[in-house]
Amino acid sequence: MSWNFQLLHGPLGNVTEGPAWDGETLLFTDIFASRILRLDPATGIISTFRDGTNYCNGINFDAEGRLYGCEGDARRFVRYEPDGSTTVVTDHYQGRRFNVPNDVAIEPNGRLWFTDPFYESAAGPWTATRELKELDHESIYRCNPKDGGGWDVERVTFDTTRPNGLLFSLDYRTLYVAQSGRRADEKRELRAYPVNEDGSLGAMRVLHDFGEHRGVDGMVLDVEGNIVATAGWEHGGPGGSIYVFSPEGEVLERHPVPANRPTNCTFGGPELSTLYVTTTEGHLFRAETERRGRLLYP
């Protein structure tokens, strides 16, 4: 069954990302405008949900409906409070500032995970070159809630370069990672890491290798445990698409997107069967699907 993508907004001329469904409306980030936008599907109206988000990219809700975001320009991982304030989860690792925090995944037990790649020109003028990069690695981190508040932050990957999208399996025992290198010597792979009891990660498996072409950027899970992911580009291969991978990496479906480079996707709607897609050109698309999403919230 082919999916018909309906344009809801844009193109804005710059990257839209981080779609997150709150139960009634869709939030998504307009990165270069440092704002989070909100779509009301009932009216089609798109409004500004939050300004001053420091080139925020990925956003996600925890099990209690609290919104977290990766602020690339501020080099920090934060929680956005209902009163308009911002709580900083973390902005340093071992005394050095993060690269450009990108995407977030959250467990039911409250542990927070985020990726920290450095993509040139991804978060303001200072990111045009790698000269201000303080860390000598691009890794994934786990933030463990502490009794009494706050978080302990641990680095969990030591084999990633530019880790991008992040997603848990149905049982939260596998972490899917988009290894999304840009240079010829970097990998473009969809990876699976077993999550150990202590929160550390085991040896990864490559589920799909995109070779020289643009790999996975963002992804979401369906209720059958399949990975619904954005990938592809205009320079070769099958082009910008939504891929549906089995948990073992088999390509079950591919749906062309009417844009060069889709960036992220999530399910929404009353049955969680509507797929929303963002792009590097600043689109927001919607497609009705025969699949249902698995979201931690709502």
C-alpha positions as CSV (number, residue, x, y, z in Angstrom):
1,M,0.0,0.0,0.0
2,S,1.5,3.3,-1.0
3,W,1.3,6.3,1.3
4,N,0.1,9.7,0.0
5,F,2.0,12.5,1.6
6,Q,0.0,15.7,2.1
7,L,1.9,19.0,2.6
8,L,0.7,20.8,5.7
9,H,3.4,23.5,6.1
10,G,6.4,24.9,4.3
11,P,8.9,24.7,2.9
12,L,10.4,27.2,5.3
13,G,13.8,27.2,3.7
14,N,15.5,25.6,6.7
15,V,15.3,22.4,8.6
16,T,12.2,21.2,10.5
17,E,12.7,18.3,12.9
18,G,11.7,16.6,16.1
19,P,8.0,15.8,15.5
20,A,6.4,14.8,18.8
21,W,2.7,14.0,19.4
22,D,1.1,15.2,22.7
23,G,-2.2,13.4,22.3
24,E,-4.0,16.1,20.5
25,T,-1.5,18.3,18.7
26,L,1.9,17.9,17.0
27,L,5.0,19.8,18.1
28,F,7.9,20.1,15.7
29,T,11.1,22.2,15.7
30,D,12.0,25.0,13.3
31,I,15.7,24.7,14.1
32,F,17.2,27.8,12.5
33,A,14.4,30.0,13.9
34,S,14.9,28.6,17.4
35,R,11.3,27.8,17.9
36,I,8.9,24.9,18.4
37,L,5.8,25.0,16.3
38,R,2.5,23.4,17.1
39,L,0.0,21.9,14.6
40,D,-3.6,21.6,15.6
41,P,-4.9,18.9,13.2
42,A,-8.5,19.8,14.0
43,T,-8.1,23.3,12.5
44,G,-4.9,23.0,10.5
45,I,-3.6,26.0,12.3
46,I,0.2,26.1,13.0
47,S,1.3,28.4,15.8
48,T,4.4,29.1,17.8
49,F,4.5,26.9,20.9
50,R,7.9,28.2,22.2
51,D,10.5,30.7,21.2
52,G,14.2,31.0,22.1
53,T,15.0,27.3,21.9
54,N,18.7,27.7,20.8
55,Y,18.5,25.8,17.6
56,C,16.6,22.9,19.3
57,N,16.5,19.8,17.2
58,G,15.1,16.6,18.7
59,I,12.2,16.8,21.2
60,N,10.4,14.0,23.0
61,F,8.0,13.4,25.9
62,D,8.6,11.3,28.9
63,A,6.0,8.9,30.4
64,E,4.5,11.8,32.4
65,G,4.2,14.1,29.5
66,R,7.2,16.4,30.3
67,L,8.9,17.7,27.2
68,Y,12.7,17.3,26.7
69,G,14.8,18.9,23.9
70,C,18.3,19.0,22.4
71,E,19.5,22.6,22.1
72,G,22.3,22.6,19.7
73,D,23.4,26.2,19.9
74,A,23.4,26.2,23.7
75,R,25.2,22.8,23.6
76,R,22.8,21.3,26.2
77,F,20.0,18.9,26.9
78,V,17.0,20.4,28.6
79,R,13.5,20.0,29.9
80,Y,10.9,22.6,28.9
81,E,8.6,23.4,31.9
82,P,4.9,24.3,31.5
83,D,5.5,27.7,33.1
84,G,7.9,28.6,30.2
85,S,11.1,28.1,32.1
86,T,13.8,25.7,31.1
87,T,15.6,23.1,33.3
88,V,19.1,22.1,32.2
89,V,19.6,18.4,32.4
90,T,23.2,18.6,31.4
91,D,25.5,20.9,29.4
92,H,29.0,19.4,30.1
93,Y,30.8,16.1,30.1
94,Q,34.0,15.7,32.1
95,G,34.4,19.5,32.2
96,R,33.9,20.0,28.4
97,R,30.9,21.3,26.6
98,F,28.9,19.0,24.4
99,N,29.0,19.1,20.6
100,V,25.6,19.7,19.1
101,P,23.0,17.6,21.0
102,N,20.7,16.1,18.4
103,D,18.0,13.5,19.4
104,V,16.4,12.0,22.5
105,A,14.9,8.7,23.6
106,I,13.4,8.1,27.0
107,E,12.7,4.9,29.0
108,P,9.6,4.4,31.1
109,N,11.8,4.4,34.2
110,G,12.8,8.0,33.5
111,R,16.3,7.4,32.1
112,L,17.0,9.9,29.4
113,W,19.3,9.2,26.4
114,F,20.6,11.7,23.8
115,T,22.9,11.8,20.8
116,D,25.7,14.3,20.6
117,P,27.2,14.6,17.0
118,F,28.9,17.6,15.4
119,Y,27.4,18.4,12.1
120,E,28.9,21.5,10.5
121,S,26.6,24.5,10.3
122,A,23.8,22.6,12.2
123,A,23.4,25.1,15.1
124,G,24.5,28.6,14.3
125,P,27.6,30.4,12.9
126,W,29.9,28.9,15.5
127,T,29.3,25.4,14.1
128,A,30.5,26.3,10.6
129,T,33.8,24.6,11.4
130,R,34.9,22.1,14.0
131,E,37.4,24.5,15.6
132,L,35.2,25.1,18.7
133,K,34.5,21.4,19.3
134,E,35.7,20.6,22.8
135,L,35.1,16.8,23.0
136,D,37.3,14.4,21.0
137,H,34.4,12.0,20.4
138,E,30.7,12.1,19.2
139,S,28.8,9.8,21.5
140,I,25.5,8.8,23.1
141,Y,24.8,9.7,26.7
142,R,22.4,8.3,29.4
143,C,21.1,10.6,32.1
144,N,20.1,8.7,35.3
145,P,17.6,10.4,37.6
146,K,19.1,10.9,41.1
147,D,17.1,10.7,44.4
148,G,16.2,14.2,45.3
149,G,16.5,15.6,41.8
150,G,19.1,16.0,39.1
151,W,20.8,13.5,36.9
152,D,24.0,11.5,36.7
153,V,25.3,11.5,33.1
154,E,27.2,8.6,31.6
155,R,28.8,8.1,28.1
156,V,27.5,4.9,26.6
157,T,29.0,4.6,23.1
158,F,32.6,4.5,22.2
159,D,32.2,3.5,18.5
160,T,30.0,6.2,17.1
161,T,30.8,9.1,14.8
162,R,27.9,11.5,14.4
163,P,25.2,9.4,16.1
164,N,21.8,10.8,15.0
165,G,18.4,9.3,15.5
166,L,17.7,7.2,18.6
167,L,14.9,4.7,19.3
168,F,14.1,1.9,21.8
169,S,12.7,-1.5,20.8
170,L,9.3,-2.6,22.2
171,D,10.8,-4.2,25.3
172,Y,13.4,-1.4,25.8
173,R,16.2,-4.0,25.7
174,T,17.6,-2.8,22.3
175,L,18.6,0.7,21.4
176,Y,18.5,1.5,17.7
177,V,21.0,4.1,16.6
178,A,21.4,6.0,13.3
179,Q,25.1,6.1,12.7
180,S,24.9,9.0,10.2
181,G,28.4,10.0,9.0
182,R,29.0,12.6,6.3
183,R,32.6,12.0,5.3
184,A,33.5,9.1,3.0
185,D,35.4,7.4,5.8
186,E,32.4,7.4,8.1
187,K,29.6,4.8,8.2
188,R,26.0,5.3,7.4
189,E,24.3,2.4,9.2
190,L,21.2,1.5,11.2
191,R,22.6,-0.2,14.3
192,A,21.2,-2.2,17.2
193,Y,22.8,-2.2,20.6
194,P,21.6,-4.5,23.4
195,V,20.8,-2.6,26.6
196,N,22.3,-4.3,29.7
197,E,20.7,-4.4,33.1
198,D,23.0,-1.6,34.4
199,G,22.2,0.6,31.4
200,S,25.4,0.0,29.6
201,L,25.3,-1.1,25.9
202,G,26.6,-4.4,24.5
203,A,28.2,-4.9,21.1
204,M,26.3,-3.4,18.2
205,R,24.9,-5.2,15.2
206,V,24.5,-3.5,11.8
207,L,20.9,-3.9,10.7
208,H,21.3,-2.0,7.4
209,D,24.2,-0.4,5.7
210,F,23.4,2.5,3.4
211,G,26.9,2.6,1.8
212,E,27.7,5.9,0.2
213,H,24.2,7.2,0.4
214,R,22.4,9.2,3.2
215,G,21.3,6.9,5.9
216,V,18.7,7.1,8.7
217,D,18.1,10.5,10.3
218,G,15.1,10.1,12.6
219,M,12.8,7.2,13.4
220,V,9.8,5.9,15.3
221,L,8.5,2.5,16.3
222,D,5.2,0.9,15.4
223,V,3.2,-1.5,17.7
224,E,4.7,-4.5,15.9
225,G,8.2,-3.5,16.8
226,N,9.1,-2.3,13.3
227,I,11.3,0.7,12.8
228,V,9.8,3.5,10.6
229,A,12.7,5.7,9.5
230,T,13.5,8.7,7.4
231,A,16.5,8.3,5.0
232,G,17.8,8.9,1.5
233,W,18.6,12.0,-0.6
234,E,18.6,13.5,-4.0
235,H,22.2,12.5,-4.9
236,G,21.6,8.9,-5.5
237,G,20.0,5.7,-4.4
238,P,16.2,5.5,-4.3
239,G,15.8,9.1,-3.0
240,G,14.2,10.6,0.1
241,S,12.0,8.0,1.6
242,I,10.3,6.5,4.6
243,Y,11.7,3.0,5.3
244,V,10.0,0.4,7.4
245,F,12.5,-2.1,8.8
246,S,11.8,-5.2,10.8
247,P,13.6,-5.5,14.2
248,E,16.2,-7.6,12.3
249,G,16.8,-5.0,9.7
250,E,14.8,-6.4,6.8
251,V,13.4,-3.7,4.6
252,L,9.6,-4.3,4.7
253,E,8.5,-1.2,2.9
254,R,9.8,2.0,1.3
255,H,7.6,5.0,0.7
256,P,9.0,7.9,-1.4
257,V,8.6,11.3,0.2
258,P,8.1,14.4,-2.0
259,A,11.2,16.1,-0.6
260,N,14.9,15.7,-1.0
261,R,15.8,14.7,2.5
262,P,13.2,13.7,5.1
263,T,14.6,14.4,8.6
264,N,12.3,12.8,11.1
265,C,8.9,11.3,11.7
266,T,6.4,10.3,14.3
267,F,2.9,8.9,14.6
268,G,-0.1,10.8,15.7
269,G,-3.9,11.1,15.4
270,P,-6.6,9.4,17.4
271,E,-5.4,5.9,16.4
272,L,-1.7,6.8,16.1
273,S,-1.8,5.8,12.5
274,T,-1.1,9.2,11.0
275,L,2.6,9.6,10.1
276,Y,4.0,13.2,10.3
277,V,7.3,13.9,8.5
278,T,9.7,16.8,8.6
279,T,12.5,17.6,6.1
280,T,15.7,19.6,5.5
281,E,13.8,22.1,3.4
282,G,11.4,22.8,6.2
283,H,8.3,20.9,5.2
284,L,5.7,19.2,7.4
285,F,3.9,16.3,5.7
286,R,1.2,14.0,6.8
287,A,0.3,10.5,5.5
288,E,-2.4,8.1,6.6
289,T,-1.0,4.6,7.1
290,E,-2.1,1.1,7.9
291,R,0.4,1.1,10.8
292,R,0.0,2.2,14.4
293,G,2.8,3.9,16.4
294,R,4.2,2.9,19.7
295,L,4.8,6.1,21.7
296,L,5.9,6.3,25.4
297,Y,3.5,9.2,25.8
298,P,0.6,9.6,25.5
